[in-house]
């Protein structure tokens, strides 16, 4: 098993410095952003595809760090009906697959996307608890007319480039839980599309990530280490807490493509993303890693840090020590990532 970091949290640093931070945590993998919602300061995708930057020169940045690329990340909404969002995110994903093939990287992390509810719609629509038959009509359109053709194409492109696409099961997407992940694979007949096992979004849906790994089995291609804390306010607000508010544009909210930006999280939130170990204990994370190892002993597991209560490096350190305690193995020997006790 290979433990690493999704380097989006280190985008303010040059790639070489980010890799040295990862190595200093005793970790050996770097998941690099390749487009989508976030920019790609650590990966010159267009220059690598055009040959303006050579593959050899780019990979030389990793030399001597003990860190290698443990996947590319291209999370976005490739099915978005806004012409300033969907087509760009879809092309970012295609280019991420192509550049991964050139780099010899065999995993891409992304989201399934979410289309409009009906032909001509201008806004993505997420249908869950579909008690009204009209919602099922809309889902049929979203899946059969939009998602299946797109993901059939992506599966073929991934296969041609020797890459597997791992979908983060994320709410506000067609694929948000294990059954919808399996539905996409079955509807497209995909051989190179599967799951990125990010437990953080499963926790707040009431899903047991370890049971989900066992249920999906070999469809789990890749994993994230990201925790969620369920707060006391959940007793009142529930997990479907919609009390988000707008961030004034002068405060430069994070862009999501086109005119879309991130909203402000509720201050008295029902649940929060926290550093690994601050929502679930070491025992859970040991069982999580064991379950992943049973699927694939070479599985890459990358820390994603979004705990606003901890600093950039502090949060990474907390997560790394939860996943890879300094006492296992002996500190006198270099650690090569988590090992089965």
C-alpha positions in Angstrom: 0.0 0.0 0.0 1.2 3.5 -0.9 0.3 6.4 1.4 0.6 9.9 0.0 -1.0 13.4 -0.2 -3.4 15.0 -2.7 -1.3 18.2 -3.2 -4.1 20.7 -3.7 -3.5 21.8 -0.2 0.1 22.7 -1.2 -0.8 24.6 -4.4 0.8 27.7 -2.8 4.2 26.0 -3.0 6.4 25.0 -6.0 6.0 21.3 -6.8 9.5 20.4 -5.6 8.8 22.0 -2.2 5.5 20.2 -2.0 7.2 16.9 -2.7 9.7 17.5 0.1 6.9 18.2 2.5 5.2 14.9 1.5 8.5 13.0 2.0 9.0 14.7 5.4 5.7 13.2 6.6 7.1 9.8 5.8 4.8 9.4 2.8 5.6 8.4 -0.7 2.8 9.4 -3.1 1.6 12.6 -4.6 -1.8 13.0 -6.3 -1.5 15.9 -8.6 -4.3 18.1 -9.8 -4.8 18.2 -13.6 -7.8 20.5 -14.0 -11.5 20.6 -13.3 -12.6 22.7 -10.4 -9.1 23.6 -9.4 -6.1 24.9 -11.4 -3.1 22.7 -12.0 0.0 24.6 -10.8 1.9 21.4 -10.2 1.2 19.9 -13.7 1.7 21.8 -17.0 -0.9 19.7 -18.8 -1.0 21.6 -22.1 2.8 22.0 -22.3 3.3 18.2 -21.7 0.7 17.3 -24.3 2.2 19.7 -26.8 5.8 18.7 -26.1 6.8 22.2 -24.9 7.8 20.5 -21.7 9.3 17.0 -22.0 8.0 14.2 -19.9 11.5 13.4 -18.8 12.1 17.0 -17.6 8.9 17.0 -15.6 9.5 13.7 -13.9 13.0 14.8 -13.0 11.3 17.1 -10.5 10.6 14.0 -8.4 14.1 12.7 -8.5 15.7 12.1 -5.1 12.5 12.9 -3.1 11.4 9.4 -2.6 7.9 10.5 -3.8 6.3 9.5 -7.0 3.0 10.3 -8.7 0.2 8.4 -7.1 -2.6 9.5 -9.5 -3.9 12.6 -11.1 -7.0 14.5 -9.9 -9.5 16.1 -12.2 -12.6 16.7 -10.1 -15.3 18.8 -11.9 -18.7 18.5 -13.5 -18.2 17.2 -17.0 -22.0 16.9 -17.5 -22.9 20.4 -16.4 -25.3 22.1 -18.8 -23.7 25.5 -18.5 -21.6 25.8 -21.7 -18.9 27.6 -19.7 -18.5 24.7 -17.3 -19.4 21.2 -18.6 -17.5 21.2 -21.9 -14.3 22.6 -20.3 -14.5 20.1 -17.4 -15.1 17.3 -19.8 -12.1 18.3 -21.9 -9.9 18.7 -18.8 -10.8 15.1 -18.0 -9.9 13.9 -21.5 -6.6 15.7 -21.4 -5.8 14.4 -17.9 -6.3 10.9 -19.2 -4.0 11.6 -22.2 -1.3 13.2 -20.1 -1.5 10.4 -17.5 -0.8 7.9 -20.3 2.3 9.9 -21.3 3.5 10.1 -17.7 3.0 6.4 -17.0 0.3 7.2 -14.4 -2.5 4.7 -14.3 -5.1 6.4 -12.1 -7.3 9.4 -12.6 -9.7 10.7 -9.9 -12.8 12.6 -10.9 -16.5 12.9 -10.3 -19.3 11.5 -12.4 -20.9 14.9 -13.0 -24.5 16.0 -12.8 -26.6 17.1 -15.8 -29.8 19.1 -16.1 -33.2 17.5 -15.2 -34.6 17.5 -18.7 -33.7 18.6 -22.3 -33.2 22.3 -22.4 -32.6 22.6 -18.7 -29.9 25.1 -17.6 -29.1 23.9 -14.1 -27.9 20.5 -12.7 -30.5 18.7 -10.8 -29.8 16.0 -8.1 -32.6 13.6 -7.6 -32.6 11.4 -4.5 -35.5 9.7 -2.6 -37.4 9.6 -5.9 -40.9 9.0 -4.6 -42.5 11.0 -7.4 -42.5 9.1 -10.8 -41.4 12.4 -12.5 -38.1 12.2 -10.7 -37.5 8.7 -12.2 -38.4 10.0 -15.7 -35.7 12.7 -15.2 -33.2 10.2 -13.9 -33.8 8.1 -17.0 -33.0 11.1 -19.1 -29.9 12.0 -17.1 -28.5 8.5 -17.2 -29.4 7.2 -20.6 -29.2 10.4 -22.7 -26.3 12.2 -21.0 -24.2 10.1 -18.6 -24.0 6.8 -20.4 -22.8 8.2 -23.8 -20.2 10.4 -22.1 -18.9 7.7 -19.7 -18.8 5.1 -22.5 -16.5 7.5 -24.4 -14.3 8.1 -21.3 -14.0 4.4 -20.6 -12.7 3.8 -24.1 -10.3 6.7 -23.9 -9.0 5.5 -20.6 -8.6 2.0 -21.9 -6.6 3.3 -25.0 -4.3 5.2 -22.6 -3.7 2.5 -20.1 -5.5 4.5 -17.3 -8.3 3.6 -14.9 -10.7 6.4 -13.9 -11.7 6.3 -10.2 -14.9 8.2 -9.5 -15.3 10.0 -6.1 -18.8 9.1 -4.9 -19.8 12.7 -4.1 -23.3 14.1 -3.5 -24.7 16.5 -6.1 -23.4 13.9 -8.7 -25.2 11.1 -10.4 -22.7 8.7 -8.7 -22.8 9.5 -5.0 -22.8 6.0 -3.3 -21.8 2.4 -4.0 -25.0 1.4 -5.9 -24.8 4.4 -8.3 -21.2 3.6 -8.9 -22.0 0.1 -9.8 -25.0 1.3 -11.9 -22.6 3.4 -14.0 -20.2 0.6 -14.6 -23.0 -1.8 -15.6 -24.9 0.7 -17.8 -21.7 1.5 -19.8 -20.1 -1.9 -19.7 -17.0 -0.1 -18.4 -13.7 -1.9 -17.8 -11.7 1.1 -16.9 -14.1 3.1 -14.7 -14.5 2.3 -11.0 -14.5 3.9 -7.5 -12.2 6.3 -5.6 -13.0 5.3 -2.0 -13.2 8.7 -0.2 -14.9 7.9 3.1 -15.7 11.5 4.0 -18.8 11.8 1.9 -19.9 8.3 2.8 -19.7 9.1 6.5 -22.3 11.8 6.5 -24.6 9.8 4.3 -24.6 7.0 7.0 -22.6 4.6 4.8 -20.0 2.4 6.4 -16.9 2.8 4.2 -15.4 -0.6 5.1 -18.7 -2.3 4.2 -18.7 -0.3 1.0 -15.2 -1.5 0.1 -16.2 -5.1 0.7 -19.3 -4.6 -1.4 -17.6 -3.0 -4.4 -14.5 -5.2 -4.2 -12.4 -4.9 -7.3 -14.3 -1.9 -8.5 -12.3 0.1 -5.9 -9.4 1.5 -7.9 -8.0 4.2 -5.6 -8.6 5.8 -2.2 -8.6 9.1 -0.3 -7.9 9.6 3.4 -10.4 12.3 4.5 -12.4 12.3 7.7 -15.8 13.7 8.7 -17.0 14.7 12.2 -20.8 14.5 12.9 -21.6 17.4 15.2 -24.4 17.7 17.8 -26.2 20.1 15.6 -26.9 17.2 13.3 -29.7 16.2 15.7 -31.6 19.3 14.6 -30.4 20.1 11.1 -29.7 16.6 9.8 -27.1 15.7 7.3 -29.0 17.5 4.5 -28.1 20.9 5.9 -28.8 23.6 3.3 -27.9 26.7 5.4 -25.0 27.7 3.1 -24.7 31.4 2.4 -23.1 33.5 -0.4 -19.5 34.7 -0.1 -19.2 38.3 -1.4 -17.3 38.3 -4.7 -14.8 40.9 -3.3 -13.7 38.1 -0.9 -12.6 36.0 -3.9 -14.6 32.8 -3.3 -13.2 29.7 -4.9 -14.4 29.4 -8.5 -16.1 26.3 -9.8 -16.1 27.3 -13.5 -17.9 30.0 -15.4 -19.8 32.2 -12.9 -20.1 29.5 -10.3 -18.3 29.8 -6.9 -18.2 28.0 -3.6 -20.6 29.1 -0.9 -19.9 29.7 2.8 -20.2 26.7 5.1 -22.7 27.0 8.0 -21.0 28.2 11.2 -23.0 25.9 13.5 -22.7 23.0 11.0 -24.3 19.6 11.3 -21.0 18.0 10.2 -17.5 19.0 9.1 -14.6 17.7 7.1 -11.7 17.2 9.6 -8.2 15.8 9.6 -7.9 12.1 9.5 -8.3 10.8 13.1 -10.4 13.8 14.3 -13.7 12.2 13.2 -13.0 8.5 13.5 -10.3 6.8 15.6 -7.2 4.9 14.7 -9.1 1.6 14.9 -11.4 2.7 12.1 -8.6 3.8 9.9 -6.7 0.6 10.4 -9.8 -1.4 9.4 -10.2 1.0 6.4 -6.6 0.3 5.2 -6.9 -3.4 5.8 -10.0 -3.5 3.7 -8.3 -1.6 0.8 -5.3 -3.9 1.1 -7.5 -6.9 0.7 -8.8 -5.5 -2.6 -5.4 -4.4 -3.9 -2.1 -4.6 -1.9 -0.7 -1.8 -4.1 -3.6 0.6 -3.5 -2.7 4.3 -3.4 -4.3 6.1 -0.4 -3.8 9.9 -0.5 -4.5 12.4 2.3 -7.0 15.1 1.4 -6.8 18.0 3.9 -9.9 20.2 4.3 -9.9 20.7 8.1 -10.3 24.5 8.5 -9.5 24.2 12.2 -6.0 23.1 11.5 -3.2 24.7 9.5 -1.9 23.4 6.2 1.0 21.4 7.6 -0.5 20.7 11.0 -3.5 18.9 9.4 -1.3 16.9 7.1 0.8 15.8 10.0 -2.2 14.8 12.1 -3.5 12.7 9.2 -0.1 11.1 8.5 0.5 10.1 12.1 -3.0 8.6 12.3 -2.4 6.5 9.2 1.2 5.7 9.7 2.1 5.9 13.4 5.8 6.6 14.0 6.1 3.4 16.1 5.2 1.2 13.1 7.8 0.2 11.9 10.8 1.1 14.0 11.8 4.7 13.7 15.4 3.5 13.1 14.3 2.3 9.6 12.8 4.4 6.8 9.0 3.9 6.6 7.7 2.7 3.3 4.0 3.4 4.0 1.5 1.6 6.1 2.0 -2.1 6.8 -0.4 -4.7 8.1 0.3 -5.2 11.8 
